[in-house]
Amino acid sequence: MVQEDKKYKLEDKEHKKKVEAKNALENYAYNLSNTIKDDKIASKLGATDKKKIKDAIDQAIQWLDGNHLAEAYEFED
């Protein structure tokens, strides 16, 4: 019973780390998306730079949507 407790505790810890990493990446992508839509920032970016940033954000969000089972290190990378 003690071994099972240790096993589940370790699994819970890993799952928590994974969820936190996924949430951090998601938050970063959406915050960056909102930032480039802000008039103060958008006016300082060129069209090419804005498109590159938007494409990178879209790619990250698409990857997140398709990789729910990724490991924490993959989200962190």
HTML snippet that shows the backbone in 3Dmol.js (N, CA, C, O; Angstrom):
<script src="https://3Dmol.org/build/3Dmol-min.js"></script>
<div id="view" style="width:600px;height:400px;position:relative"></div>
<script>
const pdb = `
ATOM      1  N   MET A   1       0.821  -1.182   0.000  1.00  0.00           N
ATOM      2  CA  MET A   1       0.000   0.000   0.000  1.00  0.00           C
ATOM      3  C   MET A   1       0.878   1.264   0.000  1.00  0.00           C
ATOM      4  O   MET A   1       0.557   2.246  -0.669  1.00  0.00           O
ATOM      5  N   VAL A   2       1.957   1.230   0.734  1.00  0.00           N
ATOM      6  CA  VAL A   2       2.872   2.361   0.778  1.00  0.00           C
ATOM      7  C   VAL A   2       3.537   2.551  -0.586  1.00  0.00           C
ATOM      8  O   VAL A   2       3.741   3.680  -1.032  1.00  0.00           O
ATOM      9  N   GLN A   3       3.874   1.442  -1.244  1.00  0.00           N
ATOM     10  CA  GLN A   3       4.487   1.523  -2.564  1.00  0.00           C
ATOM     11  C   GLN A   3       3.519   2.126  -3.574  1.00  0.00           C
ATOM     12  O   GLN A   3       3.918   2.927  -4.420  1.00  0.00           O
ATOM     13  N   GLU A   4       2.244   1.743  -3.488  1.00  0.00           N
ATOM     14  CA  GLU A   4       1.239   2.310  -4.383  1.00  0.00           C
ATOM     15  C   GLU A   4       1.104   3.805  -4.156  1.00  0.00           C
ATOM     16  O   GLU A   4       0.978   4.580  -5.105  1.00  0.00           O
ATOM     17  N   ASP A   5       1.133   4.202  -2.898  1.00  0.00           N
ATOM     18  CA  ASP A   5       1.042   5.619  -2.564  1.00  0.00           C
ATOM     19  C   ASP A   5       2.198   6.391  -3.186  1.00  0.00           C
ATOM     20  O   ASP A   5       1.993   7.463  -3.756  1.00  0.00           O
ATOM     21  N   LYS A   6       3.402   5.858  -3.080  1.00  0.00           N
ATOM     22  CA  LYS A   6       4.577   6.505  -3.663  1.00  0.00           C
ATOM     23  C   LYS A   6       4.459   6.576  -5.180  1.00  0.00           C
ATOM     24  O   LYS A   6       4.806   7.584  -5.796  1.00  0.00           O
ATOM     25  N   LYS A   7       3.963   5.488  -5.774  1.00  0.00           N
ATOM     26  CA  LYS A   7       3.804   5.428  -7.223  1.00  0.00           C
ATOM     27  C   LYS A   7       2.823   6.497  -7.691  1.00  0.00           C
ATOM     28  O   LYS A   7       3.110   7.237  -8.632  1.00  0.00           O
ATOM     29  N   TYR A   8       1.675   6.578  -7.039  1.00  0.00           N
ATOM     30  CA  TYR A   8       0.665   7.556  -7.441  1.00  0.00           C
ATOM     31  C   TYR A   8       1.113   8.984  -7.153  1.00  0.00           C
ATOM     32  O   TYR A   8       0.776   9.905  -7.897  1.00  0.00           O
ATOM     33  N   LYS A   9       1.854   9.164  -6.100  1.00  0.00           N
ATOM     34  CA  LYS A   9       2.363  10.487  -5.773  1.00  0.00           C
ATOM     35  C   LYS A   9       3.322  10.958  -6.871  1.00  0.00           C
ATOM     36  O   LYS A   9       3.280  12.119  -7.277  1.00  0.00           O
ATOM     37  N   LEU A  10       4.172  10.068  -7.341  1.00  0.00           N
ATOM     38  CA  LEU A  10       5.106  10.394  -8.413  1.00  0.00           C
ATOM     39  C   LEU A  10       4.348  10.684  -9.709  1.00  0.00           C
ATOM     40  O   LEU A  10       4.674  11.632 -10.423  1.00  0.00           O
ATOM     41  N   GLU A  11       3.340   9.870 -10.011  1.00  0.00           N
ATOM     42  CA  GLU A  11       2.530  10.087 -11.214  1.00  0.00           C
ATOM     43  C   GLU A  11       1.806  11.431 -11.137  1.00  0.00           C
ATOM     44  O   GLU A  11       1.738  12.163 -12.124  1.00  0.00           O
ATOM     45  N   ASP A  12       1.272  11.749  -9.971  1.00  0.00           N
ATOM     46  CA  ASP A  12       0.589  13.027  -9.785  1.00  0.00           C
ATOM     47  C   ASP A  12       1.546  14.199  -9.987  1.00  0.00           C
ATOM     48  O   ASP A  12       1.187  15.211 -10.589  1.00  0.00           O
ATOM     49  N   LYS A  13       2.751  14.051  -9.484  1.00  0.00           N
ATOM     50  CA  LYS A  13       3.755  15.100  -9.614  1.00  0.00           C
ATOM     51  C   LYS A  13       4.104  15.322 -11.090  1.00  0.00           C
ATOM     52  O   LYS A  13       4.203  16.462 -11.546  1.00  0.00           O
ATOM     53  N   GLU A  14       4.289  14.235 -11.824  1.00  0.00           N
ATOM     54  CA  GLU A  14       4.605  14.327 -13.249  1.00  0.00           C
ATOM     55  C   GLU A  14       3.448  14.946 -14.030  1.00  0.00           C
ATOM     56  O   GLU A  14       3.656  15.777 -14.914  1.00  0.00           O
ATOM     57  N   HIS A  15       2.239  14.536 -13.696  1.00  0.00           N
ATOM     58  CA  HIS A  15       1.059  15.076 -14.385  1.00  0.00           C
ATOM     59  C   HIS A  15       0.919  16.581 -14.111  1.00  0.00           C
ATOM     60  O   HIS A  15       0.603  17.356 -15.013  1.00  0.00           O
ATOM     61  N   LYS A  16       1.155  16.975 -12.878  1.00  0.00           N
ATOM     62  CA  LYS A  16       1.078  18.386 -12.510  1.00  0.00           C
ATOM     63  C   LYS A  16       2.106  19.194 -13.294  1.00  0.00           C
ATOM     64  O   LYS A  16       1.802  20.280 -13.786  1.00  0.00           O
ATOM     65  N   LYS A  17       3.311  18.670 -13.408  1.00  0.00           N
ATOM     66  CA  LYS A  17       4.371  19.347 -14.149  1.00  0.00           C
ATOM     67  C   LYS A  17       3.980  19.502 -15.619  1.00  0.00           C
ATOM     68  O   LYS A  17       4.204  20.551 -16.223  1.00  0.00           O
ATOM     69  N   LYS A  18       3.400  18.461 -16.177  1.00  0.00           N
ATOM     70  CA  LYS A  18       2.976  18.476 -17.568  1.00  0.00           C
ATOM     71  C   LYS A  18       1.880  19.522 -17.792  1.00  0.00           C
ATOM     72  O   LYS A  18       1.942  20.299 -18.745  1.00  0.00           O
ATOM     73  N   VAL A  19       0.890  19.537 -16.919  1.00  0.00           N
ATOM     74  CA  VAL A  19      -0.219  20.485 -17.042  1.00  0.00           C
ATOM     75  C   VAL A  19       0.281  21.924 -16.893  1.00  0.00           C
ATOM     76  O   VAL A  19      -0.143  22.810 -17.635  1.00  0.00           O
ATOM     77  N   GLU A  20       1.164  22.149 -15.951  1.00  0.00           N
ATOM     78  CA  GLU A  20       1.706  23.490 -15.753  1.00  0.00           C
ATOM     79  C   GLU A  20       2.504  23.954 -16.970  1.00  0.00           C
ATOM     80  O   GLU A  20       2.410  25.117 -17.364  1.00  0.00           O
ATOM     81  N   ALA A  21       3.283  23.064 -17.562  1.00  0.00           N
ATOM     82  CA  ALA A  21       4.069  23.413 -18.751  1.00  0.00           C
ATOM     83  C   ALA A  21       3.154  23.718 -19.932  1.00  0.00           C
ATOM     84  O   ALA A  21       3.395  24.664 -20.682  1.00  0.00           O
ATOM     85  N   LYS A  22       2.114  22.921 -20.095  1.00  0.00           N
ATOM     86  CA  LYS A  22       1.150  23.146 -21.182  1.00  0.00           C
ATOM     87  C   LYS A  22       0.444  24.476 -20.984  1.00  0.00           C
ATOM     88  O   LYS A  22       0.311  25.256 -21.927  1.00  0.00           O
ATOM     89  N   ASN A  23      -0.005  24.738 -19.776  1.00  0.00           N
ATOM     90  CA  ASN A  23      -0.694  25.999 -19.489  1.00  0.00           C
ATOM     91  C   ASN A  23       0.216  27.201 -19.698  1.00  0.00           C
ATOM     92  O   ASN A  23      -0.224  28.239 -20.194  1.00  0.00           O
ATOM     93  N   ALA A  24       1.473  27.066 -19.323  1.00  0.00           N
ATOM     94  CA  ALA A  24       2.421  28.163 -19.501  1.00  0.00           C
ATOM     95  C   ALA A  24       2.603  28.486 -20.984  1.00  0.00           C
ATOM     96  O   ALA A  24       2.633  29.655 -21.367  1.00  0.00           O
ATOM     97  N   LEU A  25       2.724  27.463 -21.809  1.00  0.00           N
ATOM     98  CA  LEU A  25       2.887  27.684 -23.246  1.00  0.00           C
ATOM     99  C   LEU A  25       1.623  28.291 -23.838  1.00  0.00           C
ATOM    100  O   LEU A  25       1.696  29.217 -24.646  1.00  0.00           O
ATOM    101  N   GLU A  26       0.478  27.778 -23.443  1.00  0.00           N
ATOM    102  CA  GLU A  26      -0.793  28.317 -23.928  1.00  0.00           C
ATOM    103  C   GLU A  26      -0.950  29.787 -23.539  1.00  0.00           C
ATOM    104  O   GLU A  26      -1.316  30.620 -24.369  1.00  0.00           O
ATOM    105  N   ASN A  27      -0.676  30.092 -22.291  1.00  0.00           N
ATOM    106  CA  ASN A  27      -0.784  31.472 -21.817  1.00  0.00           C
ATOM    107  C   ASN A  27       0.172  32.390 -22.561  1.00  0.00           C
ATOM    108  O   ASN A  27      -0.187  33.506 -22.934  1.00  0.00           O
ATOM    109  N   TYR A  28       1.380  31.917 -22.771  1.00  0.00           N
ATOM    110  CA  TYR A  28       2.374  32.715 -23.491  1.00  0.00           C
ATOM    111  C   TYR A  28       1.885  33.020 -24.912  1.00  0.00           C
ATOM    112  O   TYR A  28       1.967  34.160 -25.369  1.00  0.00           O
ATOM    113  N   ALA A  29       1.384  32.007 -25.597  1.00  0.00           N
ATOM    114  CA  ALA A  29       0.913  32.191 -26.977  1.00  0.00           C
ATOM    115  C   ALA A  29      -0.246  33.184 -27.036  1.00  0.00           C
ATOM    116  O   ALA A  29      -0.249  34.085 -27.875  1.00  0.00           O
ATOM    117  N   TYR A  30      -1.221  33.024 -26.158  1.00  0.00           N
ATOM    118  CA  TYR A  30      -2.376  33.914 -26.187  1.00  0.00           C
ATOM    119  C   TYR A  30      -2.020  35.327 -25.719  1.00  0.00           C
ATOM    120  O   TYR A  30      -2.553  36.301 -26.252  1.00  0.00           O
ATOM    121  N   ASN A  31      -1.138  35.453 -24.745  1.00  0.00           N
ATOM    122  CA  ASN A  31      -0.699  36.785 -24.315  1.00  0.00           C
ATOM    123  C   ASN A  31       0.066  37.498 -25.427  1.00  0.00           C
ATOM    124  O   ASN A  31      -0.115  38.695 -25.649  1.00  0.00           O
ATOM    125  N   LEU A  32       0.908  36.760 -26.111  1.00  0.00           N
ATOM    126  CA  LEU A  32       1.657  37.342 -27.219  1.00  0.00           C
ATOM    127  C   LEU A  32       0.708  37.748 -28.347  1.00  0.00           C
ATOM    128  O   LEU A  32       0.894  38.790 -28.975  1.00  0.00           O
ATOM    129  N   SER A  33      -0.293  36.934 -28.597  1.00  0.00           N
ATOM    130  CA  SER A  33      -1.294  37.255 -29.611  1.00  0.00           C
ATOM    131  C   SER A  33      -2.018  38.550 -29.263  1.00  0.00           C
ATOM    132  O   SER A  33      -2.217  39.409 -30.123  1.00  0.00           O
ATOM    133  N   ASN A  34      -2.408  38.686 -28.008  1.00  0.00           N
ATOM    134  CA  ASN A  34      -3.081  39.911 -27.576  1.00  0.00           C
ATOM    135  C   ASN A  34      -2.143  41.112 -27.624  1.00  0.00           C
ATOM    136  O   ASN A  34      -2.569  42.225 -27.931  1.00  0.00           O
ATOM    137  N   THR A  35      -0.891  40.891 -27.326  1.00  0.00           N
ATOM    138  CA  THR A  35       0.086  41.979 -27.337  1.00  0.00           C
ATOM    139  C   THR A  35       0.264  42.546 -28.731  1.00  0.00           C
ATOM    140  O   THR A  35       0.305  43.766 -28.894  1.00  0.00           O
ATOM    141  N   ILE A  36       0.371  41.696 -29.739  1.00  0.00           N
ATOM    142  CA  ILE A  36       0.585  42.225 -31.097  1.00  0.00           C
ATOM    143  C   ILE A  36      -0.687  42.855 -31.665  1.00  0.00           C
ATOM    144  O   ILE A  36      -0.630  43.556 -32.675  1.00  0.00           O
ATOM    145  N   LYS A  37      -1.826  42.614 -31.030  1.00  0.00           N
ATOM    146  CA  LYS A  37      -3.069  43.271 -31.451  1.00  0.00           C
ATOM    147  C   LYS A  37      -3.230  44.645 -30.794  1.00  0.00           C
ATOM    148  O   LYS A  37      -4.037  45.460 -31.242  1.00  0.00           O
ATOM    149  N   ASP A  38      -2.471  44.896 -29.747  1.00  0.00           N
ATOM    150  CA  ASP A  38      -2.517  46.183 -29.045  1.00  0.00           C
ATOM    151  C   ASP A  38      -2.016  47.276 -29.990  1.00  0.00           C
ATOM    152  O   ASP A  38      -0.956  47.140 -30.600  1.00  0.00           O
ATOM    153  N   ASP A  39      -2.779  48.347 -30.106  1.00  0.00           N
ATOM    154  CA  ASP A  39      -2.428  49.424 -31.036  1.00  0.00           C
ATOM    155  C   ASP A  39      -1.052  50.023 -30.757  1.00  0.00           C
ATOM    156  O   ASP A  39      -0.336  50.383 -31.691  1.00  0.00           O
ATOM    157  N   LYS A  40      -0.680  50.132 -29.500  1.00  0.00           N
ATOM    158  CA  LYS A  40       0.614  50.714 -29.149  1.00  0.00           C
ATOM    159  C   LYS A  40       1.768  49.860 -29.681  1.00  0.00           C
ATOM    160  O   LYS A  40       2.781  50.382 -30.146  1.00  0.00           O
ATOM    161  N   ILE A  41       1.597  48.558 -29.605  1.00  0.00           N
ATOM    162  CA  ILE A  41       2.640  47.638 -30.077  1.00  0.00           C
ATOM    163  C   ILE A  41       2.534  47.443 -31.588  1.00  0.00           C
ATOM    164  O   ILE A  41       3.537  47.478 -32.301  1.00  0.00           O
ATOM    165  N   ALA A  42       1.316  47.241 -32.064  1.00  0.00           N
ATOM    166  CA  ALA A  42       1.105  46.966 -33.485  1.00  0.00           C
ATOM    167  C   ALA A  42       1.649  48.094 -34.365  1.00  0.00           C
ATOM    168  O   ALA A  42       2.167  47.846 -35.453  1.00  0.00           O
ATOM    169  N   SER A  43       1.527  49.318 -33.890  1.00  0.00           N
ATOM    170  CA  SER A  43       2.001  50.453 -34.690  1.00  0.00           C
ATOM    171  C   SER A  43       3.526  50.478 -34.807  1.00  0.00           C
ATOM    172  O   SER A  43       4.069  51.112 -35.712  1.00  0.00           O
ATOM    173  N   LYS A  44       4.207  49.798 -33.909  1.00  0.00           N
ATOM    174  CA  LYS A  44       5.673  49.781 -33.924  1.00  0.00           C
ATOM    175  C   LYS A  44       6.240  48.603 -34.706  1.00  0.00           C
ATOM    176  O   LYS A  44       7.440  48.543 -34.970  1.00  0.00           O
ATOM    177  N   LEU A  45       5.367  47.665 -35.075  1.00  0.00           N
ATOM    178  CA  LEU A  45       5.813  46.484 -35.818  1.00  0.00           C
ATOM    179  C   LEU A  45       5.510  46.649 -37.299  1.00  0.00           C
ATOM    180  O   LEU A  45       4.472  47.181 -37.690  1.00  0.00           O
ATOM    181  N   GLY A  46       6.436  46.183 -38.098  1.00  0.00           N
ATOM    182  CA  GLY A  46       6.188  46.171 -39.527  1.00  0.00           C
ATOM    183  C   GLY A  46       5.261  45.019 -39.898  1.00  0.00           C
ATOM    184  O   GLY A  46       5.087  44.088 -39.112  1.00  0.00           O
ATOM    185  N   ALA A  47       4.677  45.071 -41.063  1.00  0.00           N
ATOM    186  CA  ALA A  47       3.748  44.037 -41.506  1.00  0.00           C
ATOM    187  C   ALA A  47       4.420  42.670 -41.570  1.00  0.00           C
ATOM    188  O   ALA A  47       3.811  41.660 -41.218  1.00  0.00           O
ATOM    189  N   THR A  48       5.665  42.637 -42.015  1.00  0.00           N
ATOM    190  CA  THR A  48       6.396  41.374 -42.119  1.00  0.00           C
ATOM    191  C   THR A  48       6.645  40.770 -40.742  1.00  0.00           C
ATOM    192  O   THR A  48       6.453  39.571 -40.536  1.00  0.00           O
ATOM    193  N   ASP A  49       7.071  41.605 -39.809  1.00  0.00           N
ATOM    194  CA  ASP A  49       7.322  41.115 -38.450  1.00  0.00           C
ATOM    195  C   ASP A  49       6.035  40.623 -37.796  1.00  0.00           C
ATOM    196  O   ASP A  49       6.022  39.580 -37.143  1.00  0.00           O
ATOM    197  N   LYS A  50       4.950  41.384 -37.975  1.00  0.00           N
ATOM    198  CA  LYS A  50       3.660  40.983 -37.410  1.00  0.00           C
ATOM    199  C   LYS A  50       3.223  39.629 -37.958  1.00  0.00           C
ATOM    200  O   LYS A  50       2.729  38.778 -37.218  1.00  0.00           O
ATOM    201  N   LYS A  51       3.411  39.439 -39.261  1.00  0.00           N
ATOM    202  CA  LYS A  51       3.016  38.176 -39.887  1.00  0.00           C
ATOM    203  C   LYS A  51       3.865  37.020 -39.355  1.00  0.00           C
ATOM    204  O   LYS A  51       3.334  35.943 -39.084  1.00  0.00           O
ATOM    205  N   LYS A  52       5.164  37.228 -39.202  1.00  0.00           N
ATOM    206  CA  LYS A  52       6.038  36.178 -38.665  1.00  0.00           C
ATOM    207  C   LYS A  52       5.623  35.784 -37.251  1.00  0.00           C
ATOM    208  O   LYS A  52       5.572  34.602 -36.909  1.00  0.00           O
ATOM    209  N   ILE A  53       5.328  36.799 -36.433  1.00  0.00           N
ATOM    210  CA  ILE A  53       4.922  36.529 -35.051  1.00  0.00           C
ATOM    211  C   ILE A  53       3.588  35.805 -35.034  1.00  0.00           C
ATOM    212  O   ILE A  53       3.423  34.819 -34.316  1.00  0.00           O
ATOM    213  N   LYS A  54       2.634  36.287 -35.821  1.00  0.00           N
ATOM    214  CA  LYS A  54       1.304  35.658 -35.872  1.00  0.00           C
ATOM    215  C   LYS A  54       1.406  34.219 -36.359  1.00  0.00           C
ATOM    216  O   LYS A  54       0.747  33.333 -35.815  1.00  0.00           O
ATOM    217  N   ASP A  55       2.221  33.982 -37.371  1.00  0.00           N
ATOM    218  CA  ASP A  55       2.397  32.618 -37.887  1.00  0.00           C
ATOM    219  C   ASP A  55       2.993  31.697 -36.820  1.00  0.00           C
ATOM    220  O   ASP A  55       2.576  30.548 -36.681  1.00  0.00           O
ATOM    221  N   ALA A  56       3.970  32.209 -36.070  1.00  0.00           N
ATOM    222  CA  ALA A  56       4.587  31.414 -35.003  1.00  0.00           C
ATOM    223  C   ALA A  56       3.577  31.110 -33.895  1.00  0.00           C
ATOM    224  O   ALA A  56       3.547  29.999 -33.366  1.00  0.00           O
ATOM    225  N   ILE A  57       2.759  32.091 -33.551  1.00  0.00           N
ATOM    226  CA  ILE A  57       1.719  31.878 -32.535  1.00  0.00           C
ATOM    227  C   ILE A  57       0.715  30.839 -33.017  1.00  0.00           C
ATOM    228  O   ILE A  57       0.367  29.916 -32.281  1.00  0.00           O
ATOM    229  N   ASP A  58       0.257  30.990 -34.246  1.00  0.00           N
ATOM    230  CA  ASP A  58      -0.704  30.034 -34.806  1.00  0.00           C
ATOM    231  C   ASP A  58      -0.134  28.627 -34.850  1.00  0.00           C
ATOM    232  O   ASP A  58      -0.836  27.655 -34.572  1.00  0.00           O
ATOM    233  N   GLN A  59       1.131  28.522 -35.197  1.00  0.00           N
ATOM    234  CA  GLN A  59       1.795  27.219 -35.253  1.00  0.00           C
ATOM    235  C   GLN A  59       1.871  26.601 -33.854  1.00  0.00           C
ATOM    236  O   GLN A  59       1.634  25.404 -33.691  1.00  0.00           O
ATOM    237  N   ALA A  60       2.198  27.404 -32.858  1.00  0.00           N
ATOM    238  CA  ALA A  60       2.277  26.906 -31.475  1.00  0.00           C
ATOM    239  C   ALA A  60       0.904  26.443 -30.989  1.00  0.00           C
ATOM    240  O   ALA A  60       0.794  25.386 -30.367  1.00  0.00           O
ATOM    241  N   ILE A  61      -0.130  27.212 -31.263  1.00  0.00           N
ATOM    242  CA  ILE A  61      -1.484  26.841 -30.837  1.00  0.00           C
ATOM    243  C   ILE A  61      -1.949  25.583 -31.556  1.00  0.00           C
ATOM    244  O   ILE A  61      -2.576  24.711 -30.954  1.00  0.00           O
ATOM    245  N   GLN A  62      -1.643  25.495 -32.826  1.00  0.00           N
ATOM    246  CA  GLN A  62      -2.004  24.291 -33.588  1.00  0.00           C
ATOM    247  C   GLN A  62      -1.270  23.070 -33.033  1.00  0.00           C
ATOM    248  O   GLN A  62      -1.857  21.994 -32.920  1.00  0.00           O
ATOM    249  N   TRP A  63      -0.006  23.229 -32.692  1.00  0.00           N
ATOM    250  CA  TRP A  63       0.761  22.127 -32.114  1.00  0.00           C
ATOM    251  C   TRP A  63       0.152  21.719 -30.779  1.00  0.00           C
ATOM    252  O   TRP A  63       0.015  20.529 -30.496  1.00  0.00           O
ATOM    253  N   LEU A  64      -0.213  22.698 -29.960  1.00  0.00           N
ATOM    254  CA  LEU A  64      -0.842  22.402 -28.667  1.00  0.00           C
ATOM    255  C   LEU A  64      -2.127  21.606 -28.851  1.00  0.00           C
ATOM    256  O   LEU A  64      -2.381  20.643 -28.126  1.00  0.00           O
ATOM    257  N   ASP A  65      -2.937  22.014 -29.826  1.00  0.00           N
ATOM    258  CA  ASP A  65      -4.207  21.330 -30.073  1.00  0.00           C
ATOM    259  C   ASP A  65      -4.007  19.882 -30.504  1.00  0.00           C
ATOM    260  O   ASP A  65      -4.837  19.025 -30.202  1.00  0.00           O
ATOM    261  N   GLY A  66      -2.926  19.608 -31.200  1.00  0.00           N
ATOM    262  CA  GLY A  66      -2.678  18.268 -31.704  1.00  0.00           C
ATOM    263  C   GLY A  66      -1.804  17.395 -30.820  1.00  0.00           C
ATOM    264  O   GLY A  66      -1.586  16.224 -31.130  1.00  0.00           O
ATOM    265  N   ASN A  67      -1.303  17.945 -29.728  1.00  0.00           N
ATOM    266  CA  ASN A  67      -0.360  17.203 -28.891  1.00  0.00           C
ATOM    267  C   ASN A  67      -0.726  17.266 -27.410  1.00  0.00           C
ATOM    268  O   ASN A  67       0.101  17.624 -26.571  1.00  0.00           O
ATOM    269  N   HIS A  68      -1.951  16.921 -27.108  1.00  0.00           N
ATOM    270  CA  HIS A  68      -2.407  16.946 -25.711  1.00  0.00           C
ATOM    271  C   HIS A  68      -1.630  15.973 -24.834  1.00  0.00           C
ATOM    272  O   HIS A  68      -1.530  16.170 -23.623  1.00  0.00           O
ATOM    273  N   LEU A  69      -1.090  14.943 -25.431  1.00  0.00           N
ATOM    274  CA  LEU A  69      -0.400  13.913 -24.652  1.00  0.00           C
ATOM    275  C   LEU A  69       1.113  14.101 -24.622  1.00  0.00           C
ATOM    276  O   LEU A  69       1.848  13.210 -24.197  1.00  0.00           O
ATOM    277  N   ALA A  70       1.570  15.252 -25.071  1.00  0.00           N
ATOM    278  CA  ALA A  70       3.014  15.513 -25.066  1.00  0.00           C
ATOM    279  C   ALA A  70       3.536  15.567 -23.630  1.00  0.00           C
ATOM    280  O   ALA A  70       2.786  15.802 -22.683  1.00  0.00           O
ATOM    281  N   GLU A  71       4.809  15.348 -23.503  1.00  0.00           N
ATOM    282  CA  GLU A  71       5.453  15.386 -22.189  1.00  0.00           C
ATOM    283  C   GLU A  71       5.795  16.830 -21.813  1.00  0.00           C
ATOM    284  O   GLU A  71       5.813  17.713 -22.671  1.00  0.00           O
ATOM    285  N   ALA A  72       6.062  17.058 -20.546  1.00  0.00           N
ATOM    286  CA  ALA A  72       6.342  18.403 -20.039  1.00  0.00           C
ATOM    287  C   ALA A  72       7.523  19.043 -20.773  1.00  0.00           C
ATOM    288  O   ALA A  72       7.474  20.223 -21.119  1.00  0.00           O
ATOM    289  N   TYR A  73       8.583  18.264 -21.009  1.00  0.00           N
ATOM    290  CA  TYR A  73       9.756  18.844 -21.662  1.00  0.00           C
ATOM    291  C   TYR A  73       9.438  19.313 -23.083  1.00  0.00           C
ATOM    292  O   TYR A  73      10.058  20.253 -23.579  1.00  0.00           O
ATOM    293  N   GLU A  74       8.467  18.654 -23.742  1.00  0.00           N
ATOM    294  CA  GLU A  74       8.087  19.069 -25.086  1.00  0.00           C
ATOM    295  C   GLU A  74       7.360  20.422 -25.056  1.00  0.00           C
ATOM    296  O   GLU A  74       7.571  21.265 -25.928  1.00  0.00           O
ATOM    297  N   PHE A  75       6.522  20.616 -24.066  1.00  0.00           N
ATOM    298  CA  PHE A  75       5.855  21.905 -23.920  1.00  0.00           C
ATOM    299  C   PHE A  75       6.877  22.990 -23.584  1.00  0.00           C
ATOM    300  O   PHE A  75       6.780  24.114 -24.077  1.00  0.00           O
ATOM    301  N   GLU A  76       7.842  22.653 -22.756  1.00  0.00           N
ATOM    302  CA  GLU A  76       8.849  23.625 -22.355  1.00  0.00           C
ATOM    303  C   GLU A  76       9.769  23.998 -23.517  1.00  0.00           C
ATOM    304  O   GLU A  76      10.210  25.142 -23.625  1.00  0.00           O
ATOM    305  N   ASP A  77      10.054  23.032 -24.378  1.00  0.00           N
ATOM    306  CA  ASP A  77      10.904  23.323 -25.546  1.00  0.00           C
ATOM    307  C   ASP A  77      10.190  24.277 -26.464  1.00  0.00           C
ATOM    308  O   ASP A  77      10.729  24.651 -27.505  1.00  0.00           O
TER     309      ASP A  77
END
`;
const viewer = $3Dmol.createViewer("view");
viewer.addModel(pdb, "pdb");
viewer.setStyle({}, {cartoon: {color: "spectrum"}});
viewer.zoomTo();
viewer.render();
</script>
